[in-house]
Amino acid sequence: MRRFDDEDLTGAEFRECDLSGARMVGVVMQDAVIDGLVTRLVVNGVEVMGYVEAELDRRHPVRLLIRSDDPDDLRRGWRQLRDDWEATAERVRSMPEGSEHRSVGGEWSMVETLRHLVFVHDSWFRRCVLGLSEPFTAMGLGPPSVMDQEGIGLDTSARPSLDEVLAVRDRQASEVETWLAGVTPDQLARTAPVPDDGRWPPYAAGRTVRQCLGTVLDEEWAHHGFCTRDLDALASSDP
């Protein structure tokens, strides 16, 4: 266990770190920002994640739809996610040229975010929900934890335009919509037909179809939030 005593961590950035079980005692934390998978966070003796999750649901009712096991709710939730992304694409087109390629605070640009969602679709929908073993879309962008990205067909040198990525995203969205149109609760509850070929994602075996679909929906919602946050920052910094 690493222990930090009387350390000045002002302005420190922790990226892709596992802080499970961390204890912070007698700390000063002002204007801090936490983005990540957080459960059972106790602040000054109060478990706060219930309040956080309830407030997120209030602000973003689509979260209730994409957590549902009802196919009708999932269809409505997917349509809302798509509408949100379409509105954001129109927004970035109205911003200064090149905004879709600009990064804020070392985060992915909008185009990079969309490329990551192309990869998420290939990973968790096509492979895990549909059981397909086709090559990954070359322009997809995997997280750093995907070590051999070129080995699974990703082109790490790709620099697609916004329109090129959106065209792929539209095709992928049609796949999801077609599948959701006829899915039943029984199909959602089945074990996902993940190809047994040792390729990404490595921890999907044994999950249900609903759980794999949930990863797609959660990623769509979360990354849209990150993207709009960064576009807000760009808009406020531009003259």
Contacts in CASP RR format, 6 or more apart in sequence:
PFRMAT RR
TARGET T0000
AUTHOR 0000-0000-0000
METHOD contacts of the structure
MODEL  1
MRRFDDEDLTGAEFRECDLSGARMVGVVMQDAVIDGLVTRLVVNGVEVMG
YVEAELDRRHPVRLLIRSDDPDDLRRGWRQLRDDWEATAERVRSMPEGSE
HRSVGGEWSMVETLRHLVFVHDSWFRRCVLGLSEPFTAMGLGPPSVMDQE
GIGLDTSARPSLDEVLAVRDRQASEVETWLAGVTPDQLARTAPVPDDGRW
PPYAAGRTVRQCLGTVLDEEWAHHGFCTRDLDALASSDP
16 144 0 8 1.000
16 145 0 8 1.000
35 226 0 8 1.000
38 49 0 8 1.000
38 52 0 8 1.000
39 49 0 8 1.000
40 47 0 8 1.000
40 49 0 8 1.000
41 47 0 8 1.000
41 48 0 8 1.000
41 49 0 8 1.000
41 52 0 8 1.000
42 48 0 8 1.000
56 63 0 8 1.000
57 63 0 8 1.000
57 64 0 8 1.000
60 221 0 8 1.000
62 77 0 8 1.000
62 80 0 8 1.000
62 81 0 8 1.000
62 84 0 8 1.000
62 221 0 8 1.000
63 221 0 8 1.000
64 73 0 8 1.000
65 73 0 8 1.000
65 74 0 8 1.000
65 76 0 8 1.000
65 77 0 8 1.000
65 80 0 8 1.000
66 73 0 8 1.000
66 74 0 8 1.000
66 77 0 8 1.000
66 78 0 8 1.000
66 81 0 8 1.000
66 214 0 8 1.000
66 217 0 8 1.000
66 218 0 8 1.000
66 221 0 8 1.000
68 74 0 8 1.000
69 185 0 8 1.000
69 188 0 8 1.000
69 210 0 8 1.000
70 185 0 8 1.000
71 180 0 8 1.000
71 182 0 8 1.000
71 183 0 8 1.000
71 184 0 8 1.000
71 185 0 8 1.000
71 188 0 8 1.000
74 180 0 8 1.000
74 183 0 8 1.000
74 213 0 8 1.000
74 217 0 8 1.000
75 180 0 8 1.000
75 181 0 8 1.000
77 217 0 8 1.000
78 176 0 8 1.000
78 177 0 8 1.000
78 180 0 8 1.000
78 217 0 8 1.000
81 217 0 8 1.000
81 220 0 8 1.000
81 221 0 8 1.000
81 224 0 8 1.000
82 173 0 8 1.000
84 224 0 8 1.000
85 169 0 8 1.000
85 220 0 8 1.000
85 224 0 8 1.000
88 110 0 8 1.000
88 224 0 8 1.000
88 227 0 8 1.000
88 228 0 8 1.000
88 231 0 8 1.000
89 162 0 8 1.000
89 166 0 8 1.000
91 231 0 8 1.000
92 99 0 8 1.000
92 100 0 8 1.000
92 110 0 8 1.000
92 162 0 8 1.000
92 231 0 8 1.000
93 162 0 8 1.000
95 231 0 8 1.000
95 234 0 8 1.000
95 235 0 8 1.000
95 238 0 8 1.000
96 238 0 8 1.000
99 110 0 8 1.000
99 231 0 8 1.000
99 234 0 8 1.000
100 109 0 8 1.000
100 110 0 8 1.000
100 111 0 8 1.000
100 162 0 8 1.000
101 109 0 8 1.000
101 110 0 8 1.000
101 111 0 8 1.000
102 109 0 8 1.000
102 234 0 8 1.000
103 109 0 8 1.000
103 112 0 8 1.000
103 230 0 8 1.000
104 229 0 8 1.000
104 230 0 8 1.000
104 233 0 8 1.000
104 234 0 8 1.000
107 226 0 8 1.000
107 230 0 8 1.000
108 116 0 8 1.000
108 141 0 8 1.000
108 226 0 8 1.000
109 230 0 8 1.000
110 162 0 8 1.000
110 227 0 8 1.000
110 230 0 8 1.000
110 231 0 8 1.000
111 160 0 8 1.000
111 161 0 8 1.000
111 162 0 8 1.000
111 165 0 8 1.000
112 141 0 8 1.000
113 223 0 8 1.000
113 226 0 8 1.000
113 227 0 8 1.000
114 162 0 8 1.000
114 165 0 8 1.000
114 166 0 8 1.000
114 169 0 8 1.000
115 139 0 8 1.000
115 140 0 8 1.000
115 141 0 8 1.000
115 158 0 8 1.000
115 160 0 8 1.000
115 165 0 8 1.000
116 140 0 8 1.000
116 141 0 8 1.000
116 142 0 8 1.000
116 143 0 8 1.000
116 219 0 8 1.000
116 223 0 8 1.000
117 169 0 8 1.000
117 219 0 8 1.000
117 220 0 8 1.000
117 223 0 8 1.000
118 137 0 8 1.000
118 139 0 8 1.000
118 140 0 8 1.000
118 141 0 8 1.000
118 165 0 8 1.000
118 168 0 8 1.000
118 169 0 8 1.000
118 172 0 8 1.000
119 136 0 8 1.000
119 137 0 8 1.000
119 140 0 8 1.000
119 141 0 8 1.000
119 142 0 8 1.000
119 154 0 8 1.000
120 215 0 8 1.000
120 216 0 8 1.000
120 219 0 8 1.000
120 220 0 8 1.000
121 172 0 8 1.000
121 175 0 8 1.000
121 176 0 8 1.000
121 216 0 8 1.000
122 136 0 8 1.000
122 137 0 8 1.000
122 140 0 8 1.000
123 136 0 8 1.000
123 200 0 8 1.000
123 201 0 8 1.000
124 201 0 8 1.000
124 204 0 8 1.000
124 212 0 8 1.000
124 213 0 8 1.000
124 214 0 8 1.000
124 215 0 8 1.000
124 216 0 8 1.000
124 219 0 8 1.000
125 172 0 8 1.000
125 175 0 8 1.000
125 176 0 8 1.000
125 212 0 8 1.000
125 213 0 8 1.000
125 216 0 8 1.000
126 132 0 8 1.000
126 134 0 8 1.000
126 175 0 8 1.000
127 133 0 8 1.000
127 194 0 8 1.000
127 195 0 8 1.000
127 199 0 8 1.000
127 200 0 8 1.000
127 201 0 8 1.000
127 204 0 8 1.000
128 192 0 8 1.000
128 193 0 8 1.000
128 194 0 8 1.000
128 201 0 8 1.000
128 204 0 8 1.000
128 207 0 8 1.000
128 209 0 8 1.000
128 212 0 8 1.000
128 215 0 8 1.000
129 179 0 8 1.000
129 192 0 8 1.000
129 209 0 8 1.000
129 212 0 8 1.000
129 213 0 8 1.000
129 216 0 8 1.000
130 175 0 8 1.000
130 179 0 8 1.000
130 193 0 8 1.000
131 192 0 8 1.000
131 193 0 8 1.000
131 194 0 8 1.000
131 195 0 8 1.000
132 195 0 8 1.000
133 195 0 8 1.000
133 197 0 8 1.000
133 199 0 8 1.000
135 152 0 8 1.000
135 153 0 8 1.000
136 152 0 8 1.000
136 153 0 8 1.000
136 154 0 8 1.000
136 200 0 8 1.000
137 168 0 8 1.000
138 153 0 8 1.000
138 154 0 8 1.000
138 155 0 8 1.000
138 158 0 8 1.000
139 155 0 8 1.000
139 158 0 8 1.000
139 160 0 8 1.000
139 164 0 8 1.000
139 165 0 8 1.000
139 168 0 8 1.000
140 154 0 8 1.000
140 155 0 8 1.000
140 158 0 8 1.000
141 154 0 8 1.000
142 149 0 8 1.000
142 154 0 8 1.000
146 152 0 8 1.000
146 154 0 8 1.000
146 200 0 8 1.000
149 156 0 8 1.000
150 156 0 8 1.000
152 199 0 8 1.000
152 200 0 8 1.000
176 216 0 8 1.000
187 209 0 8 1.000
188 208 0 8 1.000
188 209 0 8 1.000
188 210 0 8 1.000
188 213 0 8 1.000
189 208 0 8 1.000
189 209 0 8 1.000
189 210 0 8 1.000
190 208 0 8 1.000
190 209 0 8 1.000
191 206 0 8 1.000
191 207 0 8 1.000
191 208 0 8 1.000
191 209 0 8 1.000
192 204 0 8 1.000
192 206 0 8 1.000
192 207 0 8 1.000
192 208 0 8 1.000
192 209 0 8 1.000
192 211 0 8 1.000
192 212 0 8 1.000
193 209 0 8 1.000
194 204 0 8 1.000
194 205 0 8 1.000
194 206 0 8 1.000
194 207 0 8 1.000
194 212 0 8 1.000
196 205 0 8 1.000
204 212 0 8 1.000
END
